[in-house]
Amino acid sequence: MKTNIPILIISANHEVCFPPENWFELNQKLPTATLITIAQTGHGPHHQYPEMVTRYIDNFIESN
């Protein structure tokens, strides 16, 4: 896999559908990928912590 496009992955440490461990390999293969894991959160961290996720997205966009 190869891309120059910055990729933001936001996951949760209690995610059952797409556990963060599943993103590790992708994150290692794509140098432009950034993985953020939010502690004490389940599926849909953007619903549980919308302001926090919004800040992560804003910071990611501003830095790329």
C-alpha positions, 0 to 999 in steps of 0.5 A: 500500500502506498499513498501520499494522502494524510490519513487520520484513524480515530479508534477507541480502546473498548471498540468491539467492531473494529478494535484498535489492534486491527489498525496497527498493521495499517498504521505501520504500512502507511507512513501518512496514517495517524492513529489516535486511540481514545481511552475508556471509550467504545464504538463511536467515540465521536458520539461519546466525546464529540468536542475531543474528536473535533479537536483531533480532526481540526488539529490534523487538518491544520497540520497537514 
